[in-house]
Amino acid sequence: MRTLVHLSDLHFGRVDQELLDPLRELVHRIAPTVVVVSGDLTQRAKSEQFEEARAWLDTLPGPQIIVPGNHDISLYNVFRRFVLPLERYKRHITDDLDPVYIDDEIAVLGVNTARSLTWKDGRVNKEQVEKICATLAGLPEGVTRVVVTHHPFDLPEGAQEDDLVDRAHMAMDVFADVGVDLLMAGHLHQSHAGNTQARYKISEYAALVVQAGTATSTRGRGEVNSFNVIRIEPRKIEVDRYGWDAVHKQFQIMATEKFMRSGNVWAEVNEGLLAAGI
């Protein structure tokens, strides 16, 4: 079994400082295989915000798969936004915009969806999808394939269609061919887990989608600060959502969802089916 801690939308510059130490201590107790951070490390892409984010990330265990979000591109400095859009991110966080972690059970691939021209919206291009395909194509069948972006490939109920990553349908056709199992994202400050079957009508294929809320930002958008812990087995994935308990000043498990794969389709299952081994 492999364990991923899924953090997103940290937004240093608008961080609730009270959450940082309890979150760090809990992540260490969980002892994840990989820490995944799905974008928006800063509020306004300022150097000091990236420095704060980097200093805090350095206190977490590794390895870490980190991708940028739209807030990690300068909004108001037009020159920096269009000419040097991720220069500060690359200087302070990582210059690898396509990070990869692979072992004998999981492959976790980070993809940069942040773009200068569409500051809020995200996009994936053909070259990025081809690189994902090339990386995953030669892996053994039993390896669970995970793609991490900031902008989501699917949406929870009530979300705006504009929040969907651009060229998602093109990418999903390729993901079906190479058997991508799990899509992890942030951006919405809203937790969600489900599969892609309703949105993408791809025969005998449905990936699992796991959305993280904001782990540390003061901009909760109606949801408490939260993060995910994802436990991966070859045909089973369990998603624990931890939320901030303001009374006890700690993160607590708020929900657990369990999914199983049948063929190339991931679907939620109940405890009865799990107990029966189905």
N, C-alpha and C positions, 0 to 999 in steps of 0.2 A: 504494500500500500504506500502511496505517496500523498503528502499533505501540502497544500498550497494555502498560504495566507494571502487574501486578496484585499488590498487597500486601494482606495481611489480618492481623487479629488481632495487632496490634503490642503491645498490653498494656503500655503504659508504666506503671511501678510494679512490673512483673515482667519487665523487659527485660534481655537479655544485651548489655551495653554494648559488648562486643567486636565485635558485628556491625554497629553503626550506621554507622561510617565506611566500611567496605568496601561496604556496601549502598548508601549514598549515592553513592559514587564510581562504582559499577557502573551505577546507574540513569542517571547523567549520561552515561556512555559509550554506553549503549543509545540515549539521546536519543529517548524515547518521544513519540508524538503526545499521549497523555494518560496521566497517572498515576491509577490507580484504587485506592482503599483501601476494602475491603469490611468495615468495621466493627471493633468492639472495639479502639479506639485506646488505651483505658486498662484497668487491672485493676480499679479500684474507683470510677471516676467522680469522683475527687478533683480539686480545682482544680489542685494542683501537677502531677498526672499529665497533665491536659489541657494545661497550660502546656508541659510537656516534649514532649508529642506535637506541639503546634503549632510549637514552636521547631524540632523536627527536620523536620517536613513543610515548613517554610519553606526548608529547605536543598535540597529536591528541585525539579526542574523542574515547570513547569505547562504547560497547565491541569491541574487535579486534580478528579476526581469522587470525593467522600468521602461515605460513609453511616455512620450510627451502628450499633453493635451492642448486645446486651443488657448487656455490661459497662460501657457508657457511660451506663447508668441506675443511680442509686444503689440499692444492695441493702439496706443496713441503716438508712439514714435514711428512715423511712417517709413523713414529710412531703415530703421532696424527691423521693422515688420516685414518689408519686402526684400531687402538686400541681405540681412543677417537674421532671418526669422528665428532660428534655434541656436544662435551662437552662444548665448548665455547658458542655455540648457546643456549644450555640449561641453562647455567649459567647466561647469560646476557639477553636473550630474553624470552624464556619460556621453561620449561621442559616438556610441553605437546606437543607431536609431532602429536597428533590426536585431535586438538581442535574442540569443537562443540558449536554451538549456535542454540537453538531451541525456537521458540515462536509459537503462534497459526496460523502464516501465512507462515513462512519460517523455513527451517532447513539447516544450513550451516555447512558442515563437512570439516575440513582440513585433508589432507593426505600427509605424508612425502614421496616424491619420490626420494630424494637425496640418493645416494649410494657411498660407498668408492671405490668399484671395478670398477665402470664405472663413473669416476669423472664427465664427461660432460653429459652423458646420465642419464636418470632416469628410475625408475622401480616401479611398484606396485605389491605386492605379494598377494597370496590367503588369508592370514590371515587378511590383511588390507581390502580386498574386503568383506570378511565375516563379519568384524566388521561394515562396512558401511551398509551392508544388515541388520544386526541385529538392528542397530540404526534406520533405516528408515522404517523397516517392519511394525511397529506398529503405525505409524503416520496416522492421518486422511487424507483422499484423497485430500482435498483442500490445504494441506501444500505443498508449492513449495520446491523441494528438490535440494540442491546445493552442489556440490563437488568441493573443491579447491585443486589444486596441483601446483607445480612449472612447471613440464614438461607437455606438452599438450597431450590431447587425439585425437586432430585433428590438421590439419596444414593449414595455408593460402597458396595460390598458390605460387609456387616457393620455398617453404621451403624444407629442406632436410628430407628425410624419417627417418634418424637417430635421428632426434629431437623428434620423437614420443615416448611417454613413453612406455617402454617395458611391455609386457603382456596386452596391451590395449584391445585387442579383448576379452580376458578372462574377464576382468573387465566390458566391455561394455555389455556383455551378462547378467551379474548380474544386472548392472544398469538398463537395460531394464525391468528386472523382478520386481525391486522395484520402478520403475518410476522416476529415476533421471532426473530432468528437465534441469539443467544448470551445465556446466562444465567450471570452471574458471581456467586460467593458465597464465604463463608468459614465461620466458626463452628466447624467440626469439627476444626480443626488437622490436616487431612488433605487431601493433594493428590488430585485426581481430574479426569478429563475423559472425557466420553461423551455420548450423546444421550438424549433423553427418551422414546424410542419404547416401551421396555418398561413404563414406569410409566403413561404417558398414551396411551391408545388413541385417538388423534385421526387420522382418515383423512388420509393424504398429508401429514403434518406431524410433524417431530421437530426440536426445537431442540438446539443444542449446549450442554452444561453444562460449565463450567470452575470447579473448586473450588480455592482456594488454601489451603496450610497456613499456619502461623504464621511470619511473616517474622522476628520478633525476640524473641518471648516465650521464657522459660525453661521453659514448660510445653509441651513438644513432643509429648507423648502417643505416644511411640514413633517419631516421624518427625523427621528433622533439620529445622532451620529452612529454610524454602523460600519461593519466590515464583514467579510466572509471568510470562513475556513472551509476548504474544499478537500475532501478525502477521496482519493481516486484508487479504484481497483479496476482490473481489466474490463469488467462488464457492469460495474456499479460505481456511481458517484453520489456522495453525500455532501450536502451543502448546509453548513451551520451559519446562521446569521446572528452575529453579536451586535447588541445595541447598548448605548450608553444609559446606565441607570444613574440618574442625577441624585437620587436619594442616598444610595450606597457608594457613589463615586467610583463606579467600576463598570466595565463592559460585561454583560451577561448574555447567555444564549437566549435569543428571542424566538427562534424558529429553526426547525430542521426539515429539510426536504430531501427525499431520496429518489434517485433515478436509476434505471437500468437500461441496458442496450440490448435490443433484439435485432439481429442483423445489423443494419446501419441506421437504426432508428432509436433515439433516446426518448424515454417517456417516464413520467413520474409514476411511482408505484406506492402501494400502501403497505402497512406492516404485515398484513396477512400474506400477501404475495411474497414478501421478503422471507418470512418465516418458512414458507413452503419451498423456497429456493427457486422460485419462478422468475 
